């Protein structure tokens, strides 16, 4: 069985691939979402990522559709204590921002939709620099003390604000961030590498990168001149048509052939091997897409593989 990894300084032990819930209630209906969740957990997966805003961008949706599906699934399977559920606050249409009152109200709404008494990992989805870190951390600490949240984390935050938040938690003895969810993959490295990654390393935070497959580009199905019918095809095709994107694809093709592995598995394995990264996030809108993602748990790239991919993506 794949060994679980410890998330930062927390007591959470997670599978090395976090299953993205952004597609649940969007490109995957409830029945398909249940099937994907079943297949993921059957393979040993236990780390599910969602947000209260998923998927408010779809006409007719309110936000919270993903949480509702995950909550129904966990209730139907009776496995709530076996899975680590992460969700986020600040972007739901009815719960915008990171004021103390909004954080608490949004958490209660997420708990209702998830049909649970507690959230394992609660992220600030997008930092709001106009709100003092004292107010944000204070509200999150109250949720932890109330037993509604086990651990807290941050996403889309600057290195300076992250450090300020951690320093405040340490100074006041309040709940502290244990994880960070940055935008990070082979195509987008400067969104994490550097100061942000250094803070994570110094403060023992686990990175749980989103867009791990660059909107599907790193699966290899997007090539120059091809057309793919997908809700996220635009961004991926831009990567495919760029010189740098083609260089990355060539390196992925080479490493994937050597390991007889899908390109997605190799791209995720590169990410999982980077300093501070504990579990990349990737979503599957069908069960057929899961094996290539789950393969990251078993694929060990050589130093030569890693060097080749890192150089191609420089």
Secondary structure as UniProt FT lines:
FT   STRAND          5..6
FT   TURN            8..9
FT   STRAND          13..14
FT   STRAND          17..20
FT   TURN            22..23
FT   TURN            25..27
FT   HELIX           30..42
FT   TURN            43..44
FT   STRAND          47..49
FT   TURN            52..57
FT   TURN            59..60
FT   HELIX           65..77
FT   HELIX           80..82
FT   STRAND          84..92
FT   TURN            93..94
FT   STRAND          95..96
FT   HELIX           100..114
FT   STRAND          119..124
FT   TURN            129..130
FT   HELIX           133..145
FT   TURN            146..147
FT   STRAND          149..155
FT   HELIX           159..172
FT   STRAND          177..181
FT   TURN            190..194
FT   HELIX           195..202
FT   TURN            203..204
FT   STRAND          206..207
FT   TURN            212..213
FT   HELIX           214..219
FT   TURN            224..225
FT   TURN            231..232
FT   HELIX           233..241
FT   HELIX           243..259
FT   HELIX           263..272
FT   TURN            275..276
FT   STRAND          280..282
FT   HELIX           287..289
FT   HELIX           290..294
FT   HELIX           295..297
FT   HELIX           303..312
//
